Amino acid sequence: MSIIMTLALLVCILPVPSYADNKNVNNIPDKRLFDRIVDNADILTDSEEKSLLSKADEISERQKCDIAIVTVNSIEGKTPTEYTDDFFDYNGYGIGQNKDGILFLIAMNEHEWAISTHGYGITAFTDAGQKYMMKDVITNLSSGKYEEAFSVFLDYCDDYLTQAYTGTPYDSGNLPKEPVSSIWILGSLCIGAVIAFIILSTWKKQLKTVEMQNCADNYIVPNSFELSYENDVFLYDTIIKVEKPKDNDSGSSTHTSSSGEEHGGSSGSF
């Protein structure tokens, strides 16, 4: 009996393994705590902020993916990626069960920016796609055109999500095509017309002494051509094999945030 009691006590004392995941789910709210435009650095006018918020809300709700823009004075010693991931997670951003979304943050003191993607946002906004879209955004940020930079970012997000829903997100080898200016098109047509006119005019002058013939008999010396033998001889063929390069930059690279959530994204300076 004493042996049985001892075993029972050991079972009670030994720790029971916990199978809870590492996600700090208790600190992640179920609903979004702030607007999709958060201007903590106060770099936007009230009208600009209102206009951007209306645009962000419309695109986010239509595309079923949160699109948020945040400005702060400082990232408080964190890396841009860490700060942006935490802002996304701990403030409840993301739509649906998978918390689909993208958050763009800039820190004015450090002059750094970061993008955090989550859920379907990781699929829609690939590494190559983010690099492409940020060229225009950074150009405006560096010029102090913050409202324009954020508006361009929202336009890109709308376009990228629309493309992603077709099953082929923008990625390396499949990026948006640069728009062609109507001025360039008109200029090219005019130049082409002028060149064609000059060439045709030259040809016309050279053909003034030529008279139209009804057949080609006048151009062949009588009995000068006689086909006596015909044979096809195979000589050789050439096969060139080119290995298709493997694209190692496609898709989205991911990492784990402090809350245990999987994120994609990118960062840089302006």
Buried (B, 14 or more C-beta within 10 A) or exposed (E): EEEEEEEEEEEEEEEEEEEEEEBBEEEBEEEBEEBBBBBBBEBBEEEBBEBBBEBBBEBBEEBEBBBBBBBBEBBEEBEBBBBBBBBBBBBBBBBEEEBBBBBBBBBBEBEBBBBBBBBBBBBBBBBBBBBBBBEBBBBBBEEEEBBBBBBBBBBBBBBBBEBBBEEEBBBBEEBEEEEEEEEEEEEEEEEEEEEEEEEEEEEEEEEEEEEEEEEEEEEEEEEEEEEEEEEEEEEEEEEEEEEEEEEEEBBBEEEEBEBEBBBBBBBBEB
